[in-house]
Amino acid sequence: MEPLSTKTDPNENVIVSPLIDSHAHLDFQEFDHDRAELFQKMKEQGISQVVIPGVSEEKWSNQLRIANAYNCPFALGVHPWFCHSMTEQTLPNLKQLLLSLRQASKLVAIGECGLDKLHKSNFTTQLSVFRAQIALAEEFDLPLIIHCVKSHEEMLDLLKNANNAKKGVIHGFYGGPELALRYVNLGYKLGVGGLLLNDSAKKLQQTVAQLPLSAFVLETDSPAMSPRSSGNDRNSPLILPLLLKKVASLQKKTNVLISEQLYLNVTQLFDL
């Protein structure tokens, strides 16, 4: 685990735990022009780490370069949106890359992987590729970072029968308490991001208000998923303090308590 860096919350005049973005694609080209400045601003706001997930074979090399340059934990995987552009060698290449990096302390998960019925990628192919990545999570004893859109029944069936001990996180969760509990009861965390800040996200706000705080990790999915209220097309980890305060408000607890538990959740999930 990295040295604990704390920050004073001006609204409460107390020390809060560092913030960790459990899911941000800071290797994407949207950050090429100001990435160093962004990391400096994150440091100033008490954001100590960002987990950078993988999405496709063609992007792994640059992703690893950025993760290494900025000392970021990372995951490797094939996102369901990129299943249609895979070759027969993609999954074997993923396994070889994982083998070469398995001793790297910054390799923390398999993913981003999962299922998405709204995307053009063939769903049968998505299922096959996701099953293969569950097997990798089992083999390498790593958690999964899971993308799931309009596919929750299929996803839950797969996860019930999986033997991946480290479980993982349902990234970008947007559902209500009943669906949330089904994942939590299987041992999975729920990744909560900018959608929580939208007034229209009533189901998600209800979920955050009702479930135990141990169920959640904060994320942004940067550069995507920018909250409507931000006025920005590009999202970034700099919204994490706003997410923290929103969770604290919904849970009716202090920012300090919320920050401590969320820090514990994400460091335990990814062994940071």
C-alpha positions in Angstrom: 0.0 0.0 0.0 1.2 3.5 -0.8 2.0 6.0 2.0 -1.2 7.4 3.5 -1.7 11.0 2.3 -4.4 12.9 4.1 -6.2 16.1 3.3 -8.2 18.6 5.4 -11.8 19.0 4.4 -12.5 22.8 4.5 -16.2 22.1 5.2 -15.5 20.0 8.3 -12.1 21.2 9.2 -10.9 17.7 9.8 -8.6 15.2 8.1 -10.1 12.9 5.5 -8.5 9.8 4.0 -7.0 10.0 0.5 -9.4 9.5 -2.4 -8.8 6.7 -5.0 -10.4 6.6 -8.4 -11.1 2.9 -8.9 -11.8 3.3 -12.7 -10.4 6.0 -15.0 -9.1 5.7 -18.5 -6.4 8.3 -18.2 -4.4 6.7 -21.0 -7.0 7.8 -23.5 -6.1 10.5 -26.0 -8.5 13.0 -24.4 -5.8 13.5 -21.7 -2.7 13.7 -23.9 -2.5 17.5 -23.8 -2.7 18.0 -20.1 -2.1 14.7 -18.3 0.7 15.9 -16.2 -1.2 19.0 -15.1 -4.2 16.8 -14.2 -2.1 14.5 -12.0 -0.8 17.6 -10.2 -4.3 18.9 -9.6 -5.4 15.5 -8.3 -2.5 15.4 -5.8 -3.5 18.9 -4.6 -7.1 17.6 -4.0 -6.0 14.5 -2.0 -6.6 12.0 -4.9 -3.7 9.6 -4.3 -4.2 6.9 -6.9 -6.1 6.0 -10.0 -6.7 2.5 -11.3 -6.4 2.4 -15.1 -8.4 -0.5 -16.7 -7.6 -2.1 -20.0 -10.0 -2.2 -22.9 -8.4 -3.7 -26.0 -5.2 -5.3 -27.3 -4.3 -2.4 -29.4 -4.5 0.0 -26.4 -2.6 -2.2 -23.9 0.9 -1.0 -24.8 0.1 2.7 -24.4 -2.0 2.0 -21.3 1.0 0.3 -19.6 3.3 3.2 -20.7 1.0 5.7 -19.0 0.5 3.6 -15.9 4.2 3.2 -15.5 4.9 6.9 -16.1 2.5 8.0 -13.4 2.9 5.0 -11.0 -0.8 3.9 -11.4 -2.2 0.5 -10.6 -3.8 -1.0 -13.7 -6.0 -3.9 -15.0 -5.7 -5.7 -18.3 -8.7 -7.1 -20.3 -11.0 -6.9 -23.3 -14.0 -4.7 -23.0 -17.2 -6.0 -24.7 -17.2 -3.1 -27.1 -13.9 -4.4 -28.6 -14.8 -8.1 -28.9 -15.6 -7.6 -32.6 -12.1 -6.4 -33.3 -10.3 -9.2 -31.6 -8.1 -11.8 -33.4 -7.6 -15.4 -32.5 -4.4 -14.4 -30.7 -5.9 -11.7 -28.5 -6.8 -13.9 -25.5 -3.6 -15.9 -25.7 -1.7 -12.6 -25.9 -3.6 -11.4 -22.9 -2.6 -14.4 -20.9 1.1 -14.1 -21.9 1.0 -10.4 -20.9 -0.5 -11.3 -17.6 2.2 -14.0 -17.0 4.9 -11.4 -17.8 3.4 -8.9 -15.4 2.1 -11.2 -12.6 4.9 -10.1 -10.2 4.2 -6.4 -10.9 2.7 -4.9 -7.8 0.7 -2.5 -10.0 -1.3 -5.2 -11.8 -4.4 -5.3 -9.7 -7.3 -6.8 -11.7 -8.6 -8.4 -14.9 -10.7 -6.0 -17.0 -12.5 -4.0 -18.0 -14.6 -6.9 -19.3 -18.2 -8.0 -19.3 -21.4 -7.9 -21.3 -23.3 -5.1 -23.1 -26.5 -5.8 -25.0 -26.7 -2.3 -26.3 -23.5 -2.6 -28.3 -23.1 -4.0 -31.8 -20.6 -6.7 -30.7 -22.1 -10.2 -31.1 -23.5 -11.2 -27.7 -22.5 -14.8 -28.0 -18.9 -13.7 -28.6 -19.1 -11.3 -25.6 -20.2 -14.3 -23.4 -17.3 -16.4 -24.7 -14.7 -13.7 -24.2 -16.1 -12.8 -20.7 -16.0 -16.5 -19.6 -12.4 -16.6 -20.7 -11.5 -13.6 -18.6 -13.3 -15.1 -15.5 -11.0 -18.0 -16.0 -8.0 -15.7 -16.1 -9.2 -14.0 -12.8 -9.4 -17.5 -11.3 -6.0 -18.5 -12.6 -4.2 -15.3 -11.6 -6.2 -14.8 -8.4 -7.2 -11.3 -9.3 -10.5 -9.4 -9.0 -12.6 -8.6 -12.1 -13.6 -5.1 -13.2 -17.0 -5.7 -14.8 -18.9 -3.7 -17.4 -22.6 -4.8 -17.5 -25.3 -3.1 -19.5 -28.8 -4.6 -20.0 -27.3 -8.0 -19.2 -27.7 -8.4 -15.5 -29.5 -11.8 -15.4 -26.8 -13.4 -17.7 -24.1 -11.7 -15.6 -25.4 -12.9 -12.3 -25.8 -16.5 -13.6 -22.1 -16.4 -14.7 -20.9 -14.9 -11.5 -22.8 -17.4 -9.3 -21.0 -20.3 -11.0 -17.6 -18.6 -11.1 -14.7 -19.6 -8.7 -12.8 -16.3 -8.7 -12.0 -15.9 -5.0 -11.2 -12.1 -5.3 -14.6 -11.3 -6.8 -14.4 -7.7 -8.1 -16.4 -4.6 -8.9 -19.5 -4.0 -11.0 -18.3 -0.8 -12.7 -20.6 2.1 -13.4 -23.5 0.6 -11.4 -26.7 2.4 -12.0 -29.5 0.1 -10.7 -31.7 0.0 -7.7 -31.2 -1.6 -4.2 -32.7 -5.0 -5.1 -30.3 -5.5 -8.1 -27.4 -4.1 -6.1 -28.0 -6.5 -3.2 -27.8 -9.5 -5.6 -24.3 -8.5 -6.6 -23.2 -7.6 -3.0 -24.5 -10.9 -1.7 -22.2 -12.6 -4.2 -19.2 -10.6 -2.8 -18.9 -7.9 -5.4 -18.4 -4.1 -4.8 -20.4 -1.5 -6.7 -18.5 1.2 -8.6 -20.3 4.5 -8.2 -19.5 7.5 -10.4 -20.7 10.8 -11.9 -24.2 9.5 -12.5 -24.8 9.8 -8.8 -24.6 13.6 -9.1 -27.5 13.8 -11.6 -30.8 14.6 -10.0 -32.5 12.1 -12.3 -30.5 9.1 -10.9 -33.1 8.3 -8.2 -32.6 4.5 -8.3 -28.9 4.8 -7.8 -29.2 7.4 -5.1 -31.7 5.1 -3.3 -29.1 2.3 -3.6 -26.3 4.4 -2.1 -28.6 5.6 0.7 -29.9 2.1 1.7 -26.9 -0.3 1.2 -24.0 -0.6 3.7 -21.1 1.7 2.8 -18.9 -1.4 2.6 -20.6 -2.2 -0.7 -19.2 0.8 -2.7 -16.1 2.1 -4.3 -15.8 5.5 -6.1 -14.9 5.8 -9.7 -15.3 8.3 -12.6 -14.9 6.3 -15.8 -13.0 9.3 -17.1 -13.1 10.7 -19.8 -16.7 9.4 -20.0 -19.7 9.7 -17.7 -19.3 13.4 -16.9 -22.1 14.6 -14.6 -24.6 16.9 -16.2 -24.0 19.5 -13.6 -20.3 19.8 -14.4 -20.8 21.4 -17.8 -17.8 19.6 -19.1 -17.7 17.1 -21.9 -14.6 15.4 -20.5 -14.9 13.8 -17.1 -11.9 13.5 -14.8 -11.0 12.2 -11.3 -11.3 15.8 -10.0 -15.0 15.1 -9.4 -14.2 12.6 -6.6 -14.6 15.1 -3.8 -18.1 15.9 -5.1 -18.9 12.2 -5.2 -17.6 11.7 -1.6 -19.8 14.5 -0.4 -22.9 13.2 -2.2 -22.4 9.7 -0.7 -22.0 11.3 2.8 -25.2 13.2 2.3 -27.2 10.2 1.1 -25.8 8.0 3.9 -26.2 10.8 6.5 -22.7 10.4 7.7 -19.6 12.6 7.9 -17.2 13.0 5.1 -14.5 11.6 7.4 -16.3 8.4 8.1 -17.2 8.0 4.4 -13.7 8.7 3.2 -12.2 6.2 5.6 -14.5 3.4 4.6 -14.3 4.0 0.9 -10.5 4.1 1.1 -10.6 0.8 3.0 -13.0 -0.8 0.4 -10.9 0.0 -2.6 -7.5 -0.8 -1.1 -8.7 -4.1 0.1 -10.4 -4.9 -3.3 -7.3 -4.2 -5.3 -4.7 -5.0 -2.6 -3.3 -1.5 -3.0 
